[in-house]
């Protein structure tokens, strides 16, 4: 198993979040940096940074 570099959230990055592994795009960080506004096909959601995972390119295409 190879280690991934640490994930640095940036606006426009594709991420997986939520219990179903939804894929969305980061919009902006909250003022305190503890959450990110994430946009996907269902709307926009504030998501804790602890629940964000990078989405690989293959998953982001679906």
N, C-alpha and C positions, 0 to 999 in steps of 0.2 A: 504494500500500500504506500503510495507516494503522498507526501504532505503538500497541501495547497498553500499558496501564499495567503496571508491574512486578507480578508475581504474588506475593502475600503469603499463604503457606499458613496456614490456620486450621482448627481442628477443625470437621468438618461440611462442609468444602468438597469439591466433586466435582473429581476430577483424572483425567488420563490418565497411564498409566505402562506400562512394559514394551515389548518389541519389537512386540507386537500391538496396542498402544494401548488396553489394558483400561481401563475406567472404574471408579473406586472412590471411597470416601469417606475423608477424613483423620480419624484417630482421635486421635493424639497425637504429639508430637515426642519424639525421643530426648533424653536428658539433655544431650548435647553439641550438639544442634540440627542434626546432619548428616544425619539420616534421619527419616522419618515412618512411623508405623504406618498402613497403608492397608487398608481392608476392602472386599472385593467379593464376588461370588457364590461364588468359589472358596475364600475364607478371608481370613486376615490376613497381610500381608507388610510387612517393613521395607524401605522404598525410599529411596534417596538423594535428597536435595532437588534434585540436579542432573537427575534423571530425571522430575521431576514437572512436568506442564503442566496449566493449567486446562482443564477440560472445559466446553464450551459447553452450554447448557441442552438443545439438541436432541440432542446426543450422549449426555447423561446420561440421557435418557428411554429409550434403547435398551437 
